[in-house]
Amino acid sequence: MLQSKMVEIGVGLFVALGLAALFMLAMKVSNLAAFTGDATYQVIVRFENIGGLKVRSPVTMAGVRVGRVKAIDFDDTTYQAVVTLGIEERFRRIPADTTASIFTSGLLGEQYVALDAGGEEEYLGEGSEILLSQSALILEQVIGQFLFSKAAEGPAEASVSEEGPGATGEESGWGGFPDPFSP
């Protein structure tokens, strides 16, 4: 009897630990685990298009997470997205001429803001604005531009004369090489 009670308690503890591990994994995947209370300072960046960037998306520099996106707003006078970044206090020496870009981690991954350090000796501080930014690359726009440029080129012109290939000494349909099927 005592043996079965110990087994039940052990199984219960194992299940409780498993549920806690699943909860921690869910929080880590959804970026909700960032409630550490670390002190941050706010930096503003303006983008033409933020794509799928979300609040709590990572802010990285040289591949290291230095903060998170705190807020996303729209400026109706400049028609730009205004993104507020929360940079951790321990990263106080980020040059003022730093550039910000929006990238995607992996093929279908989440989007994040990547900072590229400049060379200025002044540093970003509370309320600073990053002036140089590169918007998100939208896959649909890239495909549309590619298809539009191909359509603008028009159909390829045939290099074969009316009399047939090789009749006038022009290039044949084989890119200037002799036709292997002609006698």
C-alpha positions as CSV (number, residue, x, y, z in Angstrom):
1,M,0.0,0.0,0.0
2,L,2.8,2.4,0.9
3,Q,4.6,1.4,-2.2
4,S,1.7,2.4,-4.5
5,K,1.3,5.8,-2.7
6,M,4.9,6.6,-3.4
7,V,4.5,5.6,-7.1
8,E,1.4,7.8,-7.4
9,I,3.3,10.8,-5.8
10,G,6.2,10.3,-8.1
11,V,4.0,10.1,-11.2
12,G,2.2,13.3,-10.0
13,L,5.4,15.2,-9.6
14,F,6.6,14.0,-13.0
15,V,3.4,15.2,-14.7
16,A,3.6,18.5,-12.8
17,L,7.2,19.1,-13.9
18,G,6.2,18.2,-17.5
19,L,3.4,20.7,-17.5
20,A,5.7,23.4,-16.1
21,A,8.3,22.6,-18.9
22,L,5.5,22.9,-21.5
23,F,4.4,26.2,-20.1
24,M,8.0,27.6,-20.1
25,L,8.4,26.4,-23.7
26,A,5.1,28.1,-24.8
27,M,6.2,31.3,-23.1
28,K,9.6,31.2,-24.8
29,V,8.2,30.5,-28.2
30,S,5.6,33.3,-27.9
31,N,8.2,35.9,-26.6
32,L,6.2,36.3,-23.4
33,A,9.1,35.2,-21.3
34,A,10.6,38.7,-21.5
35,F,9.0,39.9,-18.4
36,T,12.3,39.9,-16.6
37,G,11.9,43.6,-15.5
38,D,15.3,44.6,-17.0
39,A,15.6,48.4,-17.3
40,T,15.4,49.6,-20.9
41,Y,15.6,52.9,-22.7
42,Q,13.3,53.8,-25.6
43,V,14.6,54.5,-29.1
44,I,12.4,55.4,-32.1
45,V,12.8,54.2,-35.7
46,R,10.6,55.1,-38.7
47,F,10.0,52.6,-41.5
48,E,8.2,52.8,-44.8
49,N,6.9,49.2,-44.3
50,I,7.3,46.9,-41.3
51,G,5.8,43.8,-42.9
52,G,4.9,41.3,-40.2
53,L,6.9,42.9,-37.4
54,K,5.1,42.6,-34.0
55,V,5.3,44.1,-30.5
56,R,7.8,42.0,-28.5
57,S,9.8,41.0,-31.6
58,P,13.5,40.8,-30.9
59,V,16.0,43.7,-31.5
60,T,19.4,42.3,-32.3
61,M,22.9,43.7,-32.9
62,A,25.6,41.4,-34.4
63,G,23.2,38.5,-33.8
64,V,22.8,39.2,-30.0
65,R,19.4,40.2,-28.6
66,V,19.8,43.7,-27.2
67,G,16.1,44.5,-26.7
68,R,12.6,44.1,-27.9
69,V,10.0,46.1,-29.9
70,K,7.9,48.0,-27.4
71,A,5.3,49.7,-29.6
72,I,4.3,50.1,-33.2
73,D,2.3,53.2,-34.3
74,F,1.5,55.0,-37.5
75,D,2.4,58.6,-38.3
76,D,-0.4,60.0,-40.4
77,T,1.6,63.1,-41.5
78,T,4.6,61.2,-42.9
79,Y,2.7,58.0,-43.6
80,Q,5.4,55.9,-41.9
81,A,5.3,53.2,-39.3
82,V,6.9,54.4,-36.0
83,V,8.5,51.6,-34.1
84,T,9.6,52.1,-30.5
85,L,12.5,49.9,-29.4
86,G,13.2,49.0,-25.8
87,I,17.0,48.6,-25.6
88,E,18.4,47.1,-22.4
89,E,20.3,49.5,-20.2
90,R,23.5,47.4,-20.3
91,F,23.8,48.3,-24.1
92,R,24.3,52.0,-23.6
93,R,27.2,52.4,-26.0
94,I,25.3,52.1,-29.3
95,P,26.5,54.8,-31.7
96,A,23.9,57.5,-32.7
97,D,24.4,56.9,-36.4
98,T,23.3,53.2,-36.1
99,T,21.1,51.9,-38.9
100,A,18.0,49.7,-38.3
101,S,16.7,47.0,-40.7
102,I,13.8,44.6,-40.6
103,F,14.8,41.0,-41.4
104,T,13.1,37.6,-41.3
105,S,14.7,34.7,-39.3
106,G,14.5,31.7,-41.6
107,L,12.2,31.3,-44.6
108,L,8.9,31.6,-42.8
109,G,10.2,32.8,-39.4
110,E,9.3,35.8,-37.4
111,Q,10.6,39.3,-38.3
112,Y,13.0,41.2,-36.1
113,V,14.8,44.5,-36.1
114,A,18.6,44.3,-36.7
115,L,20.8,47.2,-35.7
116,D,24.1,47.9,-37.5
117,A,26.5,50.1,-35.5
118,G,27.8,53.3,-37.0
119,G,31.0,55.1,-36.2
120,E,29.8,58.2,-34.4
121,E,31.2,58.9,-30.9
122,E,27.8,60.0,-29.5
123,Y,25.5,57.2,-28.3
124,L,21.8,56.6,-28.4
125,G,19.9,57.6,-25.3
126,E,16.3,57.8,-24.0
127,G,14.1,59.2,-26.7
128,S,16.7,59.1,-29.5
129,E,15.7,58.4,-33.0
130,I,17.5,56.2,-35.5
131,L,17.4,58.1,-38.8
132,L,18.7,55.5,-41.2
133,S,16.3,52.5,-41.6
134,Q,15.6,49.8,-44.2
135,S,12.1,48.5,-44.4
136,A,11.0,44.9,-44.5
137,L,11.4,43.0,-47.8
138,I,7.9,41.9,-48.8
139,L,8.0,38.7,-50.8
140,E,4.8,39.4,-52.8
141,Q,6.3,42.8,-53.9
142,V,9.5,41.2,-55.0
143,I,7.7,38.6,-57.0
144,G,5.4,41.2,-58.5
145,Q,8.4,43.4,-59.6
146,F,10.1,40.4,-61.1
147,L,7.0,39.4,-63.1
148,F,6.4,43.0,-64.2
149,S,10.0,43.3,-65.4
150,K,9.7,40.1,-67.4
151,A,6.4,41.2,-68.9
152,A,8.0,44.5,-69.9
153,E,10.8,42.8,-71.8
154,G,8.2,41.2,-74.2
155,P,8.4,37.9,-75.9
156,A,11.7,36.7,-77.2
157,E,12.2,37.4,-80.8
158,A,13.0,34.4,-83.0
159,S,16.3,34.6,-84.8
160,V,15.1,32.4,-87.7
161,S,14.5,34.0,-91.1
162,E,11.4,33.3,-93.2
163,E,13.3,31.0,-95.5
164,G,14.3,28.7,-92.6
165,P,17.3,28.4,-90.4
166,G,20.6,28.8,-92.2
167,A,19.1,29.9,-95.5
168,T,20.6,33.3,-95.4
169,G,23.6,32.5,-93.3
170,E,22.0,33.9,-90.2
171,E,22.1,32.2,-86.9
172,S,20.0,29.1,-86.6
173,G,17.7,28.3,-83.7
174,W,20.7,26.7,-82.0
175,G,22.2,29.9,-80.7
176,G,24.8,30.3,-83.5
177,F,25.8,26.7,-83.5
178,P,25.3,24.5,-86.6
179,D,22.0,22.6,-86.7
180,P,22.9,19.0,-85.7
181,F,19.9,17.7,-87.7
182,S,20.7,19.3,-91.0
183,P,22.5,17.2,-93.6
